[in-house]
Amino acid sequence: MAATSQAVDDYLKAILELSGSATELVSSNALAARLGVRAASVTGMLQKLAAQRPPLVVYQKHRGVRLSSAGKQRAWEIVRHHRLLELFLHNILKYPLDEVHEEAERLEHFISERFEDRVAALLGDPKIDPHGHVIPHKHGTHAFPDEVPLADWPAGEPAVIRSVGDRDPAALRELQRLDLVPGVTIVVKVRNPNAVTLSALPGRNTPFRLSNELVNQIAVAATSR
């Protein structure tokens, strides 16, 4: 039962992340790629989630899936668990930043509401996790932050890094080495098919190139004026 529950949580969270703020329908192929499973397995699981009472997803064969109200509530709860645990592991247990994601992935399904509340209280009811992602509120509505991928940001416009990806430890370590972390202001000077050139950052005398692999790990927003 625990394994089944964990699989359900993984599906719900993946649908939430892939649908984004527009709550678009998510294809079975996209889910299969995200979760590393066969498309046929995805179809079977989605049918089971849609058949539950209350249903956790709204599934349209050959078109895709979206979360129901109940599914969305559970998905945001798991996201809150995950991001609180990442901050707890990093700030209290002193885990390196590139290790907290995998540890939180294992723990997020099993913590109790009491444990969640005590972690949140110990951390001072935090709003942001170590990677710059917003920690959802325990109660109330949730929304995706007002940020865009660096790959879509226009050249010449200053931007502040809001968050960085947490799934690729090697990329995360490289971003830390380059001091490309949440809160840092950057400007895209030149963009080409393989990389972008960023303007000089504090402590750097010249612009530098950043591979698209790393660019895709960064989300930004407009700087405060």
Secondary structure, 3 states (H helix, E strand, C coil): CHHHHHHHHHHHHHHHHHHCCCCCCECHHHHHHHHCCCHHHHHHHHHHHHHCCCCCEEEECCCEEEECHHHHHHHHHHHHHHHHHHHHHHHCCCCCHHHHHHHHHHHCCCCCHHHHHHHHHHCCCCCECCCCCECCCCCCCCCCCCCEEHHHCCCCCCEEEEEECCCCHHHHHHHHHCCCCCCCEECEEEECCCEEEECCCCCCCCCEEEEHHHHCCEEEEECCC
